[in-house]
């Protein structure tokens, strides 16, 4: 980890703290000045996101329930009077040669010219132009305390912060709900086309459209997902979400989501559906899962169907009026069932993630599951905040007992 995240150790535990807004803005301004020799016109930021439940459903036209993190990406920007683009990232923002300076022009941005870490930020500039939104070149200094490759949408956080900067610098006036949706779509297009990482837009829409102390139900049935705010009052009842970074970084060319998306599309095609979301609108077709020619496709379809159900259950419990303890227990059980489905039916877990979930549950978590694309990265556990240290110690000890690297932790 570089200076960017500055993990702190507490009695042999490694915590990943969030910066204050003032700290992030100062770091971004300083980085732009030192790396590119210019003073910023301003600093813009965007959070990371944590999917409470609803994994691998966005690209299946399904439902998901994310919230945002206190950890943010900060972008210091200076508008130029030509079409050149220069950008510099802090060493720890990206995991592939971050810290270097990238230079190009607005019309030269492509998957080839902006390969690697620049693709996420440059992709936003490319996509905005594809949407008919243009302006002058820009210098960007990018710093972040959103841990990279941890399922917390670091890339979407970078893209959203850049998009917010360009919205103001290019005077796009995309500040309404519809405007933020358009910015999220541009970020999604940029990541798909320039970074060439398959994304359904969950992270991008979450970090641009969700507010502090809430979750949002995103419905990807339409091309631009509908968003419904949902109260997130875990802190009011002494609860928190403990993120457990397993420190496992397993990279698959093209991304896990791209592989699973193709399998889900094949399953939907065999069932005569436009997407697996349509299973909810024709219960008779659900019974036809057994007719799918391949057991793998049956499992992929079963996960998407059951995960959409779990999203609605958690949303209803968060919005409900019944006894709080019963609702939180129900939410915890849904998280644990989600992990079982992701591990057994979607087959994107790994031994470290399974251990994190098991250890958290044995330490008293109400529920836990893996987060993100899979094959590494983090898990999340719904815990009593007063037991955060004890729960983290139990998980860390389980990792040591198995000979794994020590996990890192953060609270949301």
C-alpha positions, 0 to 999 in steps of 0.5 A: 500500500502506498501513502495513498491509503496509509493503513493503520495497525491496531493491536496487530490489525490493519485498518484502512482509514478514510480521509477527511474531505479537507485532507483529500482536497489538499492531497489532490491539489498538492499532487497536481502541482507537483506532478504537472506544475499547475494549480487546480481550478478546483477539486472534485470527489466521489465515494467508493461503493459497497454492494449490500446485496445484489451481486452479478445482477446488474448486467442481467437487468436485475436488482441490486442494493448498494451504499457508498463508503466514507472513502473517496477519490479526489481529482484536482483539475485545471482546464486548458486552452487547447485539446491536450489531456495530462493526468497523474495518479498517486502511486496507490490509486491504481495497481498497474504503474500508477504514479506515472504521467499520461499525456494525449489529446481529447481526440486521440483517446482509445483503448490502445493509447490510454491502456492501463491505469489512464483508461479509467479517467480518459475513458470518461473524457472519451465517453462524454464526447461520444455523448455529444458533450465537449470542451477544452483539454484538462490537467488532472491530479488523481488521489484516492483512499478507496482501496484498489481491487477490493470490490469497493468500486475504486474504478467507478470512484475515479470515473465519477470524480473525473465526471463531476470535474468535467461537468463543472469545467465544461459547464454541462449542467448535469446536476439533476437526477437525470443529469447524474444518470447521464454522467453514470452512463458515460462512466460505464461506457468509458470503462467498457470501451476504453478500459475494456472491463465489463461492467453493468454500471452498478458502481457508476450509478451508485457513487453518483446517485447515492447519498450519505446514510442511505442505500439505493435500490437500483433496477437495471431493467431499463437502459438507465436504471431506476433508483429508489432511496432506502434508509440505512440506519445500521448505526442508529442500532449499533450496527456496522458493515465490516469490510474484510479485504482478503488481500487476494488479487486474482485477475482474469483477462476480460474480467470475471463479469464478462465471463459470467455475463456470457453464460447468463446470456446463453441461459436466457437465450435457451429459455427464450428470455431477453434476460434472466430478470424475466424469470420473475415475470413468468413463474412457469419458466422458473420451473424450466431451469431443469431444461437448460442443457448445461448444469453450469447454465442452470446454476448461473440462472438460479443465482440471478433469480434467487439474488433478485429475491434477496435484494427485495427482501433486504430492501423491505426489511430496511424499510419495514416497521417490525421489530428491529432485531428481527429485521436485522437477523433476516438481513443477516441471513440473506447476506449469508444465503447470498454468499452460498449462492455466489460460491455454489451456483455462480462459482466466484468465491475462493477459499480465503473469501469462504474463510472470511465469511465463516470466521465472521459468522463464528465470531457473532456476525449477523451475516456475511458474504463475499463482495464484488466480481469474485475470486478474491477481494473483500467480504462484508459482515453485518456486525455489532459495532462494539464488537468490531475489534473482536470480530476482526481479531477472530478473522485475522487469527483464522487467516493466520491459522490457515497460513494466509496473509493478514486481511485488512479491514474497514468499517462502513 
